[in-house]
Amino acid sequence: MLEYPNVSHNDLTNLPALPAGLQSLNASDNRLASLPEVLSPALQHLDVSDNQSLNVPEVLPAALLSLDVSHNQLTSLPENLPAMLHALAVSGNQSTSLPEALPPGLVLLDAGHNQLTSLSEDLLTQLGVRASIDLSGNPLREQVLTNLDSILNAENYVGPAVRLPDNDASEPSSADDEQDVSLTEKVADWLGGNPRDGDREVLAARRTSAEEPGAQEYALFLGKLLESVNSDNQRIPKRPGSIL
């Protein structure tokens, strides 16, 4: 049974029939306008970036860990994202807002180069200290930027690392996409290079699965998001004031 199909770069306008046990799907760089309303419940990794004008189903598989819908002219995202989602790439769309509630385990959020002008008041408190958020290239209101800057530069506060818009912001490069990427290395970077005791189990599991089909696509996805994270490792408070 084919569980890790790669149908990218095929000029597809519709997806072919997909197996029920599908765990990973790379359908990037096609001309898809929509996805099936019902996807495999076993699906963990989905890359449908760089399609023409994609509509994302309101209900996504509960097992989904990574989702890349970058560059699809999306104006909104499903309000109820899968609770297990760890990595979400929505850059290069036309979204004016993010879902009010984000998955509690989300550690990588690339929302760069959209049309965000404001943010949910509790956006920064929903994600853990190891999470990273890219907001570059968005027309955030001046007051929002001022509040964020104040929060990020507050001493002795911890929280997600955030990349803010600036005058020199540009799209993250995909030049490294063809390089061989180790999933274990990417997850180690994601964990900050100094995993806690609980994290070692995650790394061990990733080492076990690093040679499996679909692992390379997931590693590339993590790498693409990690490239967009602020290298200054700025931190924000767990209980910030309003950023609206």
Secondary structure, DSSP 8 states (H G I E B T S, - for coil): ---S-B--SS--SS-----TT--EEE--SS---B--SS--TT--EEE--S-SS-B--SS--TT--EEE--SS--S---SS--TT--EEE-TTS--S---SS--TT--EEE--SS------TTHHHHS-TT-EEE-TT----HHHHHHHHHHHT-TT----EEE---TT------GGGGS---HHHHHHHHTTTS--HHHHHHHHHHHHHTTSTTHHHHHHHHHHHHHTS-TT-----SS-----
